[in-house]
C-alpha cells in the first residue's frame, strides 16, 4: 500500500495525494535524481499472480510507452513508465489543475462557445494520438484537466486500466467491438454534451434514449453528428475540429477556470527621500530680444495702437564708453591694462607717468653723486 514518503523505483518520493483518477490515486511526487516535481499514478492491474498477471503488467508497460510518444500542448506528457515490485507506475508532468468533472460539479455548465473552444483543443490532441497509431479509449470529463492557467490537458492517453465510464463509451465498443478513432469522436461528443447540458446524452448508463439538448445552441448540430450510432457516419476527428472552428468563427473564447488565483500586482517600493525622483524640468522660456515676435499689443488709453507698438519696441543696450588715447606712455599703459582686462582712466595714466618720472630722477641723482 502506497503512503506518503514512499520511494518508488528507488528514485521518486511520494509526497501527497492530489486527486483520484479513473485508474487510482494520483500522487504529487519528487524526482530525487532530476530534482523536479512530477505527478505519479499506479496503473490498475488485476489482483493475483501467475501468467495472467504478468500479461497484464506487460500490457500496462506497453500502454505507458505508447502514451510517452505523444507530444502535444493539450496532452499530459508522460516522462516514464516503471515497474516497482508487482506495480507499474506512470511518471507524468505535474500541472496545477482539476478535472472537468470536478469543475462542472462545482461551477455548473459551460457556454456553447466555451465548449466549442474546449473541443478544438481536445480534438487536436486526439488527432495527434490517432496519427501516432492508437486511440484514447477512455475520454470523459474525468480525464480532461482544466489547468489553473487556463490551459486544457488530456490525461490517461491509451490507458485501459479501470475501464471507462459507461456514459461516454461508443455504442459499438459497448457491444464488444475494439475501440477506433470513431469511438473517440463519440466520446468527445458525449463529453462536450455534458459540459453544456450538465448530464450525459444517453444517461449515466449510456443505454437510455437520447435526451434532446436544451442549452447547446450553435453546438447542437455538431454534437448530433458526433453522437451518431453508426460509427461510419460520424465525422472524422479532423472534420470535427474544422466544424468547431467554424462555430467559433475564429473568436478566441479560451476557457479559464474562475478557481485560478489571480496574480497580485507587485507592491510599490518603500519611499526613500534620497532616491526621490527629481522634479520635472521647467518648460523652456520663450526667446527674448528683438527677434521675439509679440502679439499685437492692446492700445492703452490715450494712445493709438501704432503708438503703443512703437513705445513697446525693445531698446538696444547702450554702447560702452571708450576714452580717447592719451599722449606719452598711454599706449604702453593701455596695452598692459588690456592684457589684464582692466579699465583705463585719465587719472590712472597720470599716476603711472609720475611714478616713471620719479624713477628716472632717482637714477640721474645716483649717477651724479656716486659715480
TAJOCOR-V625228 format. One record per residue. N is the residue number from 0. RES is the residue in one letter. NEAR is the number of other C-alpha atoms within 12 Angstrom. Layout:
N:RES:NEAR
N:RES:NEAR
This chain:
0:X:12
1:X:24
2:X:17
3:X:18
4:X:19
5:X:20
6:X:22
7:X:33
8:X:26
9:X:17
10:X:21
11:X:34
12:X:29
13:X:33
14:X:24
15:X:23
16:X:23
17:X:24
18:X:25
19:X:23
20:X:36
21:X:30
22:X:31
23:X:26
24:X:25
25:X:35
26:X:35
27:X:32
28:X:34
29:X:30
30:X:27
31:X:18
32:X:14
33:X:11
34:X:12
35:X:19
36:X:25
37:X:35
38:X:39
39:X:47
40:X:43
41:X:40
42:X:38
43:X:31
44:X:29
45:X:24
46:X:13
47:X:14
48:X:14
49:X:12
50:X:11
51:X:14
52:X:19
53:X:21
54:X:16
55:X:25
56:X:32
57:X:22
58:X:24
59:X:34
60:X:32
61:X:26
62:X:33
63:X:37
64:X:27
65:X:29
66:X:38
67:X:30
68:X:26
69:X:35
70:X:24
71:X:27
72:X:22
73:X:32
74:X:38
75:X:39
76:X:32
77:X:33
78:X:28
79:X:28
80:X:35
81:X:32
82:X:25
83:X:21
84:X:16
85:X:25
86:X:29
87:X:35
88:X:42
89:X:46
90:X:41
91:X:38
92:X:30
93:X:32
94:X:32
95:X:26
96:X:33
97:X:37
98:X:33
99:X:40
100:X:32
101:X:25
102:X:28
103:X:30
104:X:18
105:X:16
106:X:16
107:X:19
108:X:29
109:X:36
110:X:28
111:X:33
112:X:32
113:X:33
114:X:44
115:X:44
116:X:37
117:X:44
118:X:50
119:X:36
120:X:39
121:X:45
122:X:47
123:X:34
124:X:37
125:X:48
126:X:34
127:X:28
128:X:35
129:X:30
130:X:19
131:X:21
132:X:17
133:X:28
134:X:33
135:X:45
136:X:40
137:X:42
138:X:46
139:X:42
140:X:43
141:X:34
142:X:40
143:X:42
144:X:39
145:X:37
146:X:31
147:X:25
148:X:22
149:X:27
150:X:30
151:X:39
152:X:41
153:X:47
154:X:52
155:X:49
156:X:45
157:X:41
158:X:40
159:X:31
160:X:30
161:X:22
162:X:28
163:X:32
164:X:31
165:X:28
166:X:36
167:X:41
168:X:42
169:X:43
170:X:31
171:X:24
172:X:29
173:X:23
174:X:14
175:X:10
176:X:15
177:X:20
178:X:29
179:X:30
180:X:37
181:X:41
182:X:41
183:X:45
184:X:51
185:X:49
186:X:52
187:X:54
188:X:51
189:X:46
190:X:45
191:X:50
192:X:47
193:X:38
194:X:42
195:X:36
196:X:31
197:X:31
198:X:31
199:X:37
200:X:40
201:X:31
202:X:23
203:X:20
204:X:20
205:X:29
206:X:20
207:X:15
208:X:14
209:X:22
210:X:22
211:X:21
212:X:28
213:X:19
214:X:24
215:X:31
216:X:22
217:X:25
218:X:36
219:X:29
220:X:23
221:X:37
222:X:42
223:X:29
224:X:29
225:X:42
226:X:42
227:X:27
228:X:29
229:X:19
230:X:25
231:X:18
232:X:16
233:X:29
234:X:32
235:X:29
236:X:37
237:X:29
238:X:21
239:X:38
240:X:31
241:X:24
242:X:28
243:X:40
244:X:29
245:X:19
246:X:29
247:X:25
248:X:15
249:X:16
250:X:14
251:X:17
252:X:25
253:X:26
254:X:32
255:X:27
256:X:31
257:X:20
258:X:20
259:X:18
260:X:14
261:X:12
262:X:9
263:X:7
264:X:6
265:X:6
266:X:8
267:X:8
268:X:8
269:X:9
270:X:10
271:X:9
272:X:8
273:X:8
274:X:10
275:X:11
276:X:10
277:X:9
278:X:8
279:X:8
280:X:8
281:X:8
282:X:7
283:X:8
284:X:8
285:X:11
286:X:10
287:X:11
288:X:13
289:X:13
290:X:10
291:X:12
292:X:15
293:X:16
294:X:8
295:X:14
296:X:18
297:X:17
298:X:16
299:X:14
300:X:9
301:X:10
302:X:14
303:X:14
304:X:16
305:X:16
306:X:17
307:X:17
308:X:19
309:X:15
310:X:16
311:X:19
312:X:18
313:X:15
314:X:11
315:X:8
316:X:8
317:X:6
318:X:7
319:X:7
320:X:9
321:X:12
322:X:14
323:X:12
324:X:17
325:X:20
326:X:14
327:X:16
328:X:22
329:X:25
330:X:18
331:X:18
332:X:28
333:X:27
334:X:17
335:X:17
336:X:18
337:X:14
338:X:12
339:X:11
340:X:11
341:X:13
342:X:20
343:X:28
344:X:20
345:X:20
346:X:14
347:X:19
348:X:27
349:X:19
350:X:17
351:X:24
352:X:22
353:X:16
354:X:15
355:X:17
356:X:16
357:X:14
358:X:14
359:X:14
360:X:14
361:X:15
362:X:15
363:X:14
364:X:13
365:X:12
366:X:11
367:X:10
368:X:9
369:X:9
370:X:8
